[in-house]
Amino acid sequence: MNLSKKQKVVSLLFISVVGLFLLSSCANKEVVDACLEGQTYNFWGGLLHGIIAPFDLIAMLFRDDVTVYAQNNNGAWYAFGFILGSGGWGILGSKSTSSKKRRRNN
């Protein structure tokens, strides 16, 4: 049985996806009940957490009790605030680089 190169690639890709799917079901379940007690974070909490996310990411390297994304949140509004807050870093960076490009061209 001769398979073409395209059929071999598709077969290998299919086997890889199925294998990844089967192995991903072996992950441990984390208990987060302690994280879900206390204050529930809303849009404003998500916005603040998005703004400080780069600093939290660095802190996560050295401490186990720091996370970037709050587990105890109210859902979509928290996520929307987080995206807006973390997106602000990219907007600030793009404005500074575009002004540098304009200065060079003039």
C-alpha positions, 0 to 999 in steps of 0.5 A: 500500500503506497501512501502519497506524501499528503496522506502520510502528513494527514495520517500523522497529524490525525494520530498526533491530535488523537494522542494529544487528546487522550493524554490531556485527559490524564491531568490532575484536577486542582482543588480551587474551593479555597480560592472561591471564598471571599471577595468576588472581582468584577469589571474594575477588579479585572481592569486593575488585574490586567494593568498589573499583569506584567508585574504579577507574571514576574512575581509568579516566578518567585512566589507560589501565592501570586496569580495573574488571573483571579479565580473568584470573578464574576465572569464575562465582565471581569474578563472584559476588564482584564482584556482592556487593562492588559491591552493598554500596555500594547497601546502605550508601546505602539504609540511610543514606537510610532512617534520614534518612527515619525521623528526619524523620517522627518 
